[in-house]
């Protein structure tokens, strides 16, 4: 059973460049019907690290409440996916007012 209004999570997968780099923030902004997702990383300058790629998986909730019906694109560093709302993603007032 789906909850209403719908919630949408972007599942971000990739690799960090070394063992010291870590994700400290994920942000998304809506431009027209496109969510632009940005991953911010941090790394200590003088740290000694493994130089192997470190895989990550990050789940980021998109702010989709109140969006009108339509097709939306999620863009995370050029990797895109789409989702569709068949109806407006808001709680409708059954009293009509």
Phi, psi and omega in degrees: 000133180273144172274155178231134001290161182290150174243145182233128175247138171265125176261112186258126180233143179180200180226136172275151189290339180199179185286351182259341181283134179223155177279129176245347178199143172234129179234153173221146175226150182259123174240111189054248181248026184236124173271121176262117182255130180238131177255124178256132179241163174221156182205135175292134186297315188261011185290144172266126190225159168292141182265011179278149174295141180244113180293149175222158171221122184234132177256125183235123179282128177271145179276091186250000182295134176086001179287143178287162177304145179153183180260134181236148179245140172250128182236112177243099179056042176090350175268125187239155173212158180238153168219158185233135168259121179287336177216169181303138185268066179214158177284123181272142178276112183296341180282355176079009186231000000 
